[in-house]
Every structure is written in structure tokens, then in C-alpha cells.
């Protein structure tokens, strides 16, 4: 398992045939996945709700240091567009509480058409912070959200580093610095292309540096359409373990 401050994984825990031998033979897909990787994004919550008991079952099936990031439903982000969704947000956060201390983060991904409106965004963050005091990461996809930095700092919301870049400045983490989060979708072909070894080595150095300056560092691979995400996550996790061990020997 990698440095406890760094959570590396994929958007989902499907184990493709190509990389299946790297995981234990016994157990559910999630149990096998969590034996090798330290974190995962639950993206299915974006499309449909899960029961509290489902989250509880998932939490009980992973090691103590494993963490889940749960994606906020599209009903809230894409259909209601952060407005008039207090009841739905409360239901979602309550469901996620089934993860207990395995809940590492909530992901708020916004549609490309959603323009930053300070009043709307602040009202949403107030509601969210009333319900959830833990880590939150935002992935905006409209240029206007570059103006949201002071608001993100105030409400302790990190802004994800994204590849391929969607808006200016999103190649590096921003927003609240207590959490740093990378979401890598595959480049040049989004959702398909793997990341090559030299890029992963550079990324491992970035994550190691980040982990010494913030509460938690995440890197999630979303290039799942071709199965590349799992291989990239395993390689990056190996590099981070090696870097951490080397740093430990030098101290």
C-alpha cells in the first residue's frame, strides 16, 4: 500500500483481464482491488443513488487505510445546476455516511455550460458544509470558474488538476491547498489513452512533494474505456512506494 497520505486509484474498481493477475484471486472485485490500490472514485453515484447499507458494505470490505471519493449526483450538478437541491444533497450525504471513516472525499463535477455565479455557488457550498465537514474537490469545466478561487479557499474546496485540460490553469491543483487532487482522463484520446512511464515518474514526484504539504493527495485515472486506468494506477502506486521508501532511507 502506498503512503497513507496519497490515494491512487481509478474511477471504479473493475479488474480487466490484462491486469487481473496483479490482484489476489479470492474476494469480490472491490476486495481484490483494495488489496493493491489505496483509493477509488465511486462514479455510479452520479447516475443513481446507493443505499446507506451499500456504502457500509463497501466500507467493511476494504482495509482501514483505504478511502473512497464519491461523485455528487448529476441531479444536483447538471440538472438542478446547484440550485434548489438542498433536500437531494442532504439525502446524498447521508447515504455516503455509510462509508464512515472510509469516506475520503466528495467530488463535485460541473457541466461545461455552468457559468460561475458567486451567489449560487456560495449558497451551495454553505449547504454542503452544513452537512459535510470533510474533503471536497471541484472539477469545473467553464472558464468563468477561474474567478471562484477566493470562494473555494473560504469553504475549503479544492479544485482538481485535470488532463486533458478543460479550462486555463487546471493542469495543476488549485483552490483550497489542504487537499490536492488529480483527475486524469487520458490524453490525447480522452478516456482511452494510457499515460507513458516517463510521465508517471514525473507525476510520482509531484504527488510525493504534495503529500508533505497538505492533508491528503489523490490521483484518479479515468482512462477506463480501454482498461488503461488500472495499469497506470498500479505503475504510479509502485513509483510512489519506491520514492517513499527511498526518502525513508535517506532520513
C-alpha positions in Angstrom: 0.0 0.0 0.0 1.3 3.5 -0.8 2.0 6.4 1.5 -1.2 6.8 3.6 -1.4 10.5 2.6 -1.5 9.6 -1.1 -4.6 7.8 -2.5 -4.1 6.4 -6.0 -6.7 4.6 -7.9 -9.3 4.5 -10.7 -12.8 5.7 -11.5 -14.4 2.4 -10.4 -12.9 -0.9 -9.4 -13.4 -3.2 -12.4 -10.5 -5.5 -12.9 -9.7 -6.1 -16.5 -8.3 -9.4 -17.6 -5.0 -7.9 -18.6 -4.2 -6.7 -15.1 -6.1 -9.3 -13.1 -3.0 -11.3 -12.2 -1.7 -8.4 -10.2 -4.5 -8.8 -7.7 -5.4 -11.6 -5.2 -7.5 -14.4 -6.7 -10.1 -14.5 -3.8 -12.7 -11.9 -2.8 -15.0 -9.5 -4.5 -13.7 -7.2 -7.2 -13.6 -4.4 -4.6 -11.7 -6.5 -2.1 -9.1 -7.6 -4.7 -8.8 -4.0 -6.0 -8.3 -2.6 -2.4 -5.5 -5.1 -1.7 -3.3 -3.3 -4.2 -4.6 0.3 -4.5 -5.4 2.9 -1.8 -8.4 4.8 -3.2 -11.2 4.7 -5.7 -13.8 7.1 -7.1 -17.4 5.9 -7.0 -18.8 7.3 -10.2 -22.0 5.3 -10.2 -23.4 7.7 -7.6 -23.5 10.3 -10.3 -26.2 8.3 -12.2 -28.2 6.7 -9.4 -28.4 6.7 -5.6 -26.9 3.9 -3.4 -28.4 2.9 -0.1 -26.6 3.7 3.1 -26.2 -0.1 3.7 -24.5 -0.5 0.3 -21.9 2.1 1.3 -21.5 0.4 4.6 -20.9 -2.9 3.0 -18.2 -1.4 0.7 -16.5 0.2 3.6 -16.4 -3.0 5.6 -14.8 -4.9 2.7 -11.6 -2.7 2.4 -8.5 -2.2 4.6 -8.5 0.5 7.2 -6.3 2.9 5.2 -8.4 2.7 2.0 -10.5 5.7 1.0 -13.5 6.3 -1.3 -14.2 9.5 -3.2 -17.9 9.8 -4.1 -19.2 11.7 -7.0 -22.1 14.1 -6.4 -25.2 13.1 -8.4 -25.9 14.7 -11.7 -29.4 15.6 -10.5 -27.6 18.2 -8.2 -24.8 19.3 -10.5 -26.2 19.0 -14.1 -30.0 19.1 -13.8 -30.6 21.4 -10.8 -27.2 23.1 -11.5 -26.5 23.6 -7.8 -29.8 25.4 -7.2 -32.8 24.2 -5.2 -31.2 20.9 -4.3 -30.8 21.1 -0.5 -33.1 18.0 0.1 -31.3 15.9 -2.6 -27.9 17.0 -1.2 -28.9 16.0 2.3 -30.0 12.6 1.1 -26.8 12.0 -0.8 -24.5 13.0 2.1 -26.5 10.8 4.5 -26.1 7.8 2.1 -22.4 8.4 1.9 -22.1 8.4 5.7 -22.4 4.6 5.4 -18.7 4.7 4.5 -17.9 6.1 7.9 -14.2 6.8 8.2 -13.5 5.3 4.8 -15.2 8.4 3.1 -12.2 10.3 1.9 -13.7 13.0 -0.4 -16.7 14.2 -2.3 -16.3 15.1 -6.0 -18.4 17.9 -7.5 -18.0 17.8 -11.3 -19.8 20.6 -13.1 -21.2 20.7 -16.7 -19.2 22.7 -19.2 -22.2 25.1 -19.6 -22.4 26.0 -15.9 -21.1 29.6 -15.5 -19.7 30.7 -12.2 -22.3 32.7 -10.2 -20.9 33.6 -6.8 -24.3 33.8 -5.1 -25.4 30.4 -6.4 -22.1 28.7 -5.7 -21.8 30.1 -2.2 -25.4 29.0 -1.3 -24.5 25.5 -2.5 -21.2 25.4 -0.5 -23.0 26.6 2.6 -25.5 23.8 2.3 -22.7 21.3 1.6 -20.6 22.4 4.6 -23.6 22.2 6.9 -23.8 18.5 6.0 -20.2 17.5 5.4 -17.0 18.8 7.1 -14.6 16.6 5.2 -12.7 17.0 2.0 -14.4 18.3 -1.2 -12.9 18.6 -4.6 -14.5 20.6 -7.5 -14.0 19.9 -11.2 -15.4 23.0 -13.1 -15.5 23.0 -16.8 -16.3 26.6 -17.7 -13.6 29.3 -17.8 -15.6 31.6 -15.5 -14.8 29.4 -12.5 -11.3 30.8 -12.5 -12.9 33.6 -10.6 -14.0 31.3 -7.8 -10.6 30.9 -6.1 -11.4 33.1 -3.1 -14.7 31.3 -2.5 -13.0 27.9 -2.8 -10.5 29.0 -0.2 -13.2 30.2 2.2 -15.2 27.0 2.0 -12.2 24.6 1.9 -12.9 23.3 -1.6 -10.0 22.1 -3.7 -10.0 22.4 -7.4 -8.9 19.3 -9.3 -5.9 19.2 -11.7 -7.4 17.8 -14.9 -5.9 16.2 -18.0 -6.8 16.9 -20.7 -7.1 20.5 -19.6 -10.7 21.9 -19.8 -10.1 25.5 -18.5 -7.0 27.7 -18.2 -4.9 26.8 -15.2 -6.5 23.5 -14.4 -3.3 21.5 -15.2 -2.3 21.9 -11.6 -4.3 21.6 -8.4 -5.8 24.9 -7.1 -8.4 26.1 -4.7 -8.1 25.2 -1.0 -4.5 23.8 -0.6 -5.3 21.3 2.2 -6.3 18.8 -0.5 -4.7 18.2 -3.8 -6.5 16.1 -6.4 -5.5 14.9 -9.9 -8.1 13.5 -12.3 -6.5 12.1 -15.4 -8.9 11.2 -18.2 -6.4 10.0 -20.8 -4.6 12.1 -23.4 -4.5 12.6 -26.4 -7.6 10.4 -26.7 -9.8 11.1 -23.7 -10.9 8.1 -21.7 -8.8 5.7 -23.8 -5.1 6.8 -24.0 -2.7 5.4 -21.4 -0.1 7.6 -19.7 3.5 6.6 -20.5 6.1 5.7 -17.9 8.1 8.9 -18.1 5.0 11.0 -17.4 4.1 8.7 -14.5 7.5 9.0 -12.9 7.2 12.8 -13.0 3.7 12.6 -11.5 5.0 10.3 -8.7 7.5 13.1 -7.8 4.7 15.6 -7.8 2.5 13.5 -5.5 5.3 12.8 -3.1 6.0 16.6 -2.8 2.3 17.3 -2.4 1.8 14.8 0.3 4.3 16.7 2.5 2.4 19.9 2.3 -1.3 19.1 2.5 -3.8 16.8 4.4 -4.4 14.4 1.5 -3.2 13.9 -2.1 -5.3 12.0 -4.6 -4.7 10.8 -8.2 -7.5 9.1 -10.0 -7.3 7.6 -13.5 -10.4 7.9 -15.6 -9.0 6.5 -18.8 -11.1 3.4 -18.2 -12.6 2.8 -21.7 -9.6 0.8 -22.9 -8.6 -0.6 -19.5 -5.5 1.7 -19.3 -6.5 3.2 -15.9 -5.8 0.1 -13.9 -2.3 -0.3 -15.3 -1.5 3.3 -14.9 -2.7 3.3 -11.3 -0.6 0.2 -10.5 2.5 1.7 -12.0 2.1 5.1 -10.3 1.5 3.4 -7.0 4.7 1.4 -7.4 6.7 4.5 -8.2 5.3 6.3 -5.1 6.1 3.4 -2.9 9.6 3.3 -4.2 10.0 7.1 -3.7 8.6 6.9 -0.2 11.0 4.0 0.7 14.0 5.9 -0.8 13.1 9.0 1.2 12.8 7.0 4.4 16.3 5.5 3.9 17.7 9.0 3.3 16.3 10.4 6.5 
